[in-house]
């Protein structure tokens, strides 16, 4: 089962928190859910090369809190904060209410699964050899402290006639162990000969016993 489900979805509410955290009535739930998706799509589209692995959204009665994780905060902030002010204005138009934006830097992007997957997808768009790209990413992540990594690419690799799937891994990837901190990332490369999907799993070791994620009794309604 651990190999058939998304690792983050398998752990959410147990060791991982939700990316959207808010309460809503039945009448409002659908609208806010679509709004969250619009926010994430807009940010990823406008700041494609800012290295954004995760966008967290919290809501209260007055405002929307957005926590933007990025490997390149300077790209989003801009000179004298000009770009970040423009981003806040655009997000307020989408939400129709006040937006509080907090930028959090990803200090080690080489061991972030989503950023590794996106990096490989961008290199495949430039027609780089997929095996070399995958092996380089694995070596870099291991050198930076990842305890295990697995990368899988699927599609018409190298422009071949038939789609296939190839994977490389190194170290441990305990997908069924809920106490294991496994990050998962997915990206797509839309090449001239078709779409290529890139999946990445990175194992960071076990969660600390004292403050390891959420307790089993902790529950929250999500958007």
DRENDO-1510 file (C-alpha; in Angstrom, 1 decimal, always signed):
<recs>
REC; n; res; u; v; w
REC; 1; UNK; +0.0; +0.0; +0.0 .
REC; 2; UNK; +2.8; +2.4; +0.8 .
REC; 3; UNK; +4.0; +2.3; -2.8 .
REC; 4; UNK; +0.5; +3.0; -4.2 .
REC; 5; UNK; -0.4; +6.2; -2.3 .
REC; 6; UNK; +1.2; +9.7; -2.2 .
REC; 7; UNK; +3.5; +9.6; +0.8 .
REC; 8; UNK; +2.4; +13.1; +2.1 .
REC; 9; UNK; -1.3; +12.1; +1.9 .
REC; 10; UNK; -0.5; +8.8; +3.7 .
REC; 11; UNK; +1.0; +10.9; +6.6 .
REC; 12; UNK; -1.2; +14.0; +6.8 .
REC; 13; UNK; -2.8; +14.4; +10.1 .
REC; 14; UNK; -0.4; +11.9; +11.7 .
REC; 15; UNK; +3.1; +13.3; +11.2 .
REC; 16; UNK; +2.5; +16.0; +8.6 .
REC; 17; UNK; +0.3; +19.0; +8.8 .
REC; 18; UNK; -2.2; +20.2; +6.2 .
REC; 19; UNK; -1.1; +22.8; +3.7 .
REC; 20; UNK; -4.5; +24.6; +4.0 .
REC; 21; UNK; -5.8; +25.2; +7.5 .
REC; 22; UNK; -9.2; +26.9; +8.0 .
REC; 23; UNK; -12.8; +26.2; +9.0 .
REC; 24; UNK; -15.8; +26.9; +6.7 .
REC; 25; UNK; -19.5; +26.1; +6.5 .
REC; 26; UNK; -20.9; +23.8; +3.8 .
REC; 27; UNK; -22.0; +26.8; +1.8 .
REC; 28; UNK; -18.5; +28.4; +1.8 .
REC; 29; UNK; -16.3; +25.3; +1.7 .
REC; 30; UNK; -16.3; +24.8; -2.1 .
REC; 31; UNK; -15.6; +28.4; -2.9 .
REC; 32; UNK; -12.7; +28.7; -0.5 .
REC; 33; UNK; -11.3; +25.4; -1.8 .
REC; 34; UNK; -11.3; +26.7; -5.4 .
REC; 35; UNK; -9.8; +30.0; -4.1 .
REC; 36; UNK; -6.9; +28.2; -2.5 .
REC; 37; UNK; -6.2; +26.4; -5.8 .
REC; 38; UNK; -6.3; +29.7; -7.7 .
REC; 39; UNK; -3.8; +31.3; -5.2 .
REC; 40; UNK; -1.4; +28.4; -5.6 .
REC; 41; UNK; -1.7; +28.3; -9.4 .
REC; 42; UNK; -1.2; +32.0; -9.7 .
REC; 43; UNK; +1.9; +32.1; -7.5 .
REC; 44; UNK; +3.5; +29.1; -9.2 .
REC; 45; UNK; +2.8; +30.5; -12.7 .
REC; 46; UNK; +4.1; +34.1; -12.0 .
REC; 47; UNK; +7.2; +33.0; -10.0 .
REC; 48; UNK; +8.0; +29.8; -11.8 .
REC; 49; UNK; +11.8; +30.1; -11.3 .
REC; 50; UNK; +11.7; +31.2; -7.7 .
REC; 51; UNK; +11.9; +27.6; -6.4 .
REC; 52; UNK; +8.6; +27.4; -4.5 .
REC; 53; UNK; +8.1; +23.9; -3.1 .
REC; 54; UNK; +5.2; +24.6; -0.8 .
REC; 55; UNK; +2.5; +27.2; -0.2 .
REC; 56; UNK; +0.6; +27.1; +3.1 .
REC; 57; UNK; -2.7; +29.0; +3.6 .
REC; 58; UNK; -4.5; +29.9; +6.9 .
REC; 59; UNK; -7.7; +31.9; +7.2 .
REC; 60; UNK; -9.4; +33.8; +9.9 .
REC; 61; UNK; -12.4; +36.1; +9.9 .
REC; 62; UNK; -10.5; +39.2; +8.7 .
REC; 63; UNK; -7.6; +38.1; +6.5 .
REC; 64; UNK; -5.8; +35.3; +4.6 .
REC; 65; UNK; -2.4; +34.3; +5.8 .
REC; 66; UNK; -0.1; +32.9; +3.1 .
REC; 67; UNK; +3.2; +31.2; +4.0 .
REC; 68; UNK; +5.4; +31.1; +0.9 .
REC; 69; UNK; +8.4; +28.7; +1.1 .
REC; 70; UNK; +11.0; +29.6; -1.5 .
REC; 71; UNK; +14.6; +28.8; -2.3 .
REC; 72; UNK; +15.1; +32.3; -3.9 .
REC; 73; UNK; +13.4; +34.9; -1.7 .
REC; 74; UNK; +15.1; +37.7; -3.5 .
REC; 75; UNK; +13.2; +36.9; -6.7 .
REC; 76; UNK; +9.9; +37.3; -5.0 .
REC; 77; UNK; +10.8; +40.3; -2.8 .
REC; 78; UNK; +12.5; +42.4; -5.6 .
REC; 79; UNK; +14.3; +45.6; -5.1 .
REC; 80; UNK; +13.1; +47.5; -2.0 .
REC; 81; UNK; +10.2; +45.1; -1.7 .
REC; 82; UNK; +8.5; +46.3; -4.9 .
REC; 83; UNK; +7.7; +42.8; -6.2 .
REC; 84; UNK; +6.3; +41.5; -3.0 .
REC; 85; UNK; +3.9; +44.5; -2.7 .
REC; 86; UNK; +2.7; +43.8; -6.2 .
REC; 87; UNK; +2.2; +40.1; -5.3 .
REC; 88; UNK; +0.1; +41.1; -2.2 .
REC; 89; UNK; -2.1; +43.4; -4.3 .
REC; 90; UNK; -2.7; +40.6; -6.9 .
REC; 91; UNK; -3.5; +38.0; -4.1 .
REC; 92; UNK; -6.0; +40.5; -2.5 .
REC; 93; UNK; -7.8; +40.8; -5.8 .
REC; 94; UNK; -8.1; +37.0; -5.9 .
REC; 95; UNK; -9.3; +36.7; -2.3 .
REC; 96; UNK; -11.3; +39.9; -2.1 .
REC; 97; UNK; -9.9; +40.5; +1.4 .
REC; 98; UNK; -6.7; +41.4; +3.3 .
REC; 99; UNK; -3.8; +39.2; +2.7 .
REC; 100; UNK; -0.8; +38.7; +5.0 .
REC; 101; UNK; +2.2; +37.3; +3.2 .
REC; 102; UNK; +5.1; +35.7; +4.9 .
REC; 103; UNK; +8.1; +34.5; +3.0 .
REC; 104; UNK; +10.1; +31.6; +4.4 .
REC; 105; UNK; +13.5; +30.6; +2.9 .
REC; 106; UNK; +14.3; +27.0; +2.0 .
REC; 107; UNK; +17.9; +26.9; +3.1 .
REC; 108; UNK; +18.8; +23.5; +1.5 .
REC; 109; UNK; +17.0; +23.1; -1.8 .
REC; 110; UNK; +19.1; +20.1; -2.9 .
REC; 111; UNK; +17.3; +17.9; -0.3 .
REC; 112; UNK; +13.8; +19.3; -1.0 .
REC; 113; UNK; +11.9; +16.6; -3.0 .
REC; 114; UNK; +9.6; +19.1; -4.9 .
REC; 115; UNK; +12.5; +21.3; -5.9 .
REC; 116; UNK; +14.6; +18.3; -7.0 .
REC; 117; UNK; +11.7; +17.1; -9.2 .
REC; 118; UNK; +11.2; +20.6; -10.7 .
REC; 119; UNK; +14.9; +20.9; -11.4 .
REC; 120; UNK; +15.0; +17.6; -13.2 .
REC; 121; UNK; +11.9; +18.6; -15.2 .
REC; 122; UNK; +13.5; +21.9; -16.3 .
REC; 123; UNK; +16.7; +20.1; -17.4 .
REC; 124; UNK; +14.6; +17.6; -19.4 .
REC; 125; UNK; +12.9; +20.5; -21.2 .
REC; 126; UNK; +16.4; +21.5; -22.3 .
REC; 127; UNK; +16.9; +18.0; -23.8 .
REC; 128; UNK; +19.5; +16.9; -21.2 .
REC; 129; UNK; +20.2; +13.2; -21.0 .
REC; 130; UNK; +17.7; +11.9; -18.4 .
REC; 131; UNK; +20.0; +9.2; -16.8 .
REC; 132; UNK; +22.8; +11.7; -16.2 .
REC; 133; UNK; +20.4; +14.3; -14.8 .
REC; 134; UNK; +18.9; +11.7; -12.4 .
REC; 135; UNK; +22.3; +10.4; -11.2 .
REC; 136; UNK; +23.6; +13.9; -10.7 .
REC; 137; UNK; +20.5; +14.8; -8.6 .
REC; 138; UNK; +20.9; +11.7; -6.5 .
REC; 139; UNK; +24.6; +12.3; -5.8 .
REC; 140; UNK; +24.0; +16.0; -4.9 .
REC; 141; UNK; +21.2; +15.2; -2.5 .
REC; 142; UNK; +23.2; +12.4; -0.8 .
REC; 143; UNK; +26.2; +14.7; -0.4 .
REC; 144; UNK; +23.9; +17.3; +1.2 .
REC; 145; UNK; +22.7; +14.9; +3.9 .
REC; 146; UNK; +19.7; +13.0; +2.4 .
REC; 147; UNK; +19.6; +9.5; +4.0 .
REC; 148; UNK; +17.8; +8.0; +0.9 .
REC; 149; UNK; +16.5; +9.2; -2.4 .
REC; 150; UNK; +14.5; +7.7; -5.2 .
REC; 151; UNK; +13.8; +9.4; -8.6 .
REC; 152; UNK; +11.4; +8.0; -11.2 .
REC; 153; UNK; +10.7; +9.4; -14.7 .
REC; 154; UNK; +7.9; +8.3; -17.0 .
REC; 155; UNK; +7.1; +9.1; -20.6 .
REC; 156; UNK; +8.8; +9.1; -24.0 .
REC; 157; UNK; +12.2; +9.3; -22.6 .
REC; 158; UNK; +14.8; +10.5; -25.0 .
REC; 159; UNK; +12.1; +10.9; -27.6 .
REC; 160; UNK; +11.6; +7.1; -27.9 .
REC; 161; UNK; +8.6; +5.7; -29.8 .
REC; 162; UNK; +7.2; +4.0; -26.8 .
REC; 163; UNK; +6.7; +5.5; -23.3 .
REC; 164; UNK; +8.4; +3.8; -20.5 .
REC; 165; UNK; +9.4; +4.3; -16.8 .
REC; 166; UNK; +12.9; +4.3; -15.3 .
REC; 167; UNK; +13.9; +4.8; -11.7 .
REC; 168; UNK; +17.2; +5.2; -9.8 .
REC; 169; UNK; +17.5; +5.1; -6.0 .
REC; 170; UNK; +20.2; +5.2; -3.3 .
REC; 171; UNK; +19.9; +4.7; +0.4 .
REC; 172; UNK; +16.7; +3.9; +2.4 .
REC; 173; UNK; +13.2; +4.9; +1.4 .
REC; 174; UNK; +10.8; +3.4; +4.1 .
REC; 175; UNK; +7.4; +4.3; +2.4 .
REC; 176; UNK; +5.2; +2.4; +4.9 .
REC; 177; UNK; +6.8; +3.6; +8.1 .
REC; 178; UNK; +4.7; +6.6; +9.3 .
REC; 179; UNK; +7.4; +7.7; +11.8 .
REC; 180; UNK; +9.8; +8.1; +8.8 .
REC; 181; UNK; +10.1; +11.6; +7.4 .
REC; 182; UNK; +9.7; +11.1; +3.6 .
REC; 183; UNK; +9.3; +14.1; +1.4 .
REC; 184; UNK; +7.6; +13.6; -2.0 .
REC; 185; UNK; +7.8; +15.8; -5.1 .
REC; 186; UNK; +6.2; +15.7; -8.5 .
REC; 187; UNK; +6.8; +17.8; -11.6 .
REC; 188; UNK; +6.0; +17.5; -15.3 .
REC; 189; UNK; +8.2; +18.4; -18.3 .
REC; 190; UNK; +6.1; +19.2; -21.4 .
REC; 191; UNK; +8.5; +18.4; -24.2 .
REC; 192; UNK; +8.0; +18.4; -27.9 .
REC; 193; UNK; +7.5; +14.6; -28.0 .
REC; 194; UNK; +5.1; +14.5; -25.0 .
REC; 195; UNK; +4.8; +15.0; -21.3 .
REC; 196; UNK; +7.4; +13.4; -19.0 .
REC; 197; UNK; +6.5; +12.9; -15.3 .
REC; 198; UNK; +9.1; +13.2; -12.6 .
REC; 199; UNK; +8.6; +11.8; -9.1 .
REC; 200; UNK; +11.0; +12.2; -6.2 .
REC; 201; UNK; +11.1; +10.7; -2.8 .
REC; 202; UNK; +13.7; +11.9; -0.2 .
REC; 203; UNK; +14.2; +10.3; +3.2 .
REC; 204; UNK; +15.3; +12.6; +6.0 .
REC; 205; UNK; +15.3; +10.1; +8.9 .
REC; 206; UNK; +12.8; +9.6; +11.7 .
REC; 207; UNK; +10.7; +12.4; +13.2 .
REC; 208; UNK; +12.0; +13.5; +16.7 .
REC; 209; UNK; +10.1; +11.7; +19.4 .
REC; 210; UNK; +9.2; +14.9; +21.4 .
REC; 211; UNK; +7.9; +17.2; +18.7 .
REC; 212; UNK; +7.6; +14.8; +15.7 .
REC; 213; UNK; +4.7; +16.3; +13.6 .
REC; 214; UNK; +1.2; +16.1; +14.9 .
REC; 215; UNK; +0.0; +14.0; +17.7 .
REC; 216; UNK; -2.5; +11.2; +16.9 .
REC; 217; UNK; -5.2; +13.1; +18.8 .
REC; 218; UNK; -4.7; +16.4; +16.8 .
REC; 219; UNK; -7.3; +17.0; +14.2 .
REC; 220; UNK; -8.1; +20.1; +12.1 .
REC; 221; UNK; -10.5; +20.8; +9.3 .
REC; 222; UNK; -8.8; +21.7; +6.1 .
REC; 223; UNK; -9.5; +23.5; +2.8 .
</recs>
